[in-house]
Amino acid sequence: MKELDLSPILTYLEKCHEGDLLSLTKSLDKSIFMFHFLAQDTFTDFERQNCCHVLMELKEAVMEIYLNIEKSI
């Protein structure tokens, strides 16, 4: 597997959330919640489900990072 440069994500996290992983997860939660209030014809049910799934997976990954950091302190 090719090594990924994740520095743009880290820069975003620092710039937009001041390095606060919980802030990012709260924003992801709000995004998922708002998805449910879009007009029904904006996305198919399958597209809505897939988008919410991606956001939830990202949130879970961020929370895992956060919990690992908390354990190491």
Backbone torsions as a table, in degrees:
resi	resn	phi	psi	omega
1	MET	NA	137.4	-179.7
2	LYS	-73.5	138.8	178.6
3	GLU	-71.5	135.2	-177.7
4	LEU	-99.6	144.0	173.7
5	ASP	-94.8	102.9	-178.5
6	LEU	-94.9	11.1	-178.0
7	SER	-59.5	-33.8	176.5
8	PRO	-61.9	-35.2	177.7
9	ILE	-68.9	-41.0	178.6
10	LEU	-64.9	-38.5	177.4
11	THR	-63.8	-44.1	177.1
12	TYR	-59.4	-46.9	-178.9
13	LEU	-59.2	-43.7	-179.9
14	GLU	-69.0	-44.3	-176.1
15	LYS	-70.9	-44.7	-172.2
16	CYS	-95.9	-21.5	-177.1
17	HIS	-127.5	11.5	179.5
18	GLU	50.8	36.1	177.8
19	GLY	75.5	6.8	-176.4
20	ASP	-89.7	104.8	-178.6
21	LEU	-64.4	-33.5	179.0
22	LEU	-67.1	-33.4	175.8
23	SER	-62.1	-43.0	178.1
24	LEU	-63.1	-43.4	-179.5
25	THR	-65.3	-35.5	176.9
26	LYS	-64.3	-40.7	177.6
27	SER	-64.5	-39.4	177.4
28	LEU	-64.8	-41.8	176.6
29	ASP	-59.1	-44.8	179.7
30	LYS	-63.8	-39.0	178.7
31	SER	-62.9	-44.3	178.5
32	ILE	-62.3	-45.0	179.6
33	PHE	-60.0	-44.9	-178.3
34	MET	-67.2	-28.6	177.7
35	PHE	-54.5	-35.1	-176.8
36	HIS	-73.1	-11.6	-178.7
37	PHE	-105.1	4.1	174.1
38	LEU	-71.8	153.1	177.7
39	ALA	-54.9	141.4	-175.9
40	GLN	-58.4	-29.9	-177.7
41	ASP	-88.1	3.3	177.9
42	THR	-68.6	-44.4	178.9
43	PHE	-135.0	153.6	171.4
44	THR	-71.5	162.7	177.8
45	ASP	-58.7	-38.3	179.9
46	PHE	-65.2	-43.4	178.4
47	GLU	-64.1	-43.5	179.3
48	ARG	-61.3	-44.5	179.4
49	GLN	-61.8	-44.4	-179.5
50	ASN	-64.8	-43.3	179.9
51	CYS	-64.2	-44.4	178.1
52	CYS	-63.3	-38.1	179.1
53	HIS	-62.7	-44.6	179.0
54	VAL	-61.0	-44.6	179.4
55	LEU	-64.2	-40.0	178.8
56	MET	-66.0	-41.3	178.0
57	GLU	-63.1	-41.5	177.6
58	LEU	-62.9	-44.1	178.5
59	LYS	-60.5	-44.6	180.0
60	GLU	-62.6	-39.1	178.3
61	ALA	-64.9	-42.4	179.2
62	VAL	-65.0	-41.1	178.6
63	MET	-64.6	-37.2	177.4
64	GLU	-62.9	-42.3	176.5
65	ILE	-60.6	-46.5	-179.2
66	TYR	-59.3	-47.3	-178.8
67	LEU	-64.9	-36.9	177.0
68	ASN	-65.1	-37.4	177.3
69	ILE	-65.5	-44.3	-179.4
70	GLU	-62.6	-37.1	179.5
71	LYS	-66.7	-34.5	-175.3
72	SER	-81.3	-8.8	-179.9
73	ILE	-83.1	NA	NA
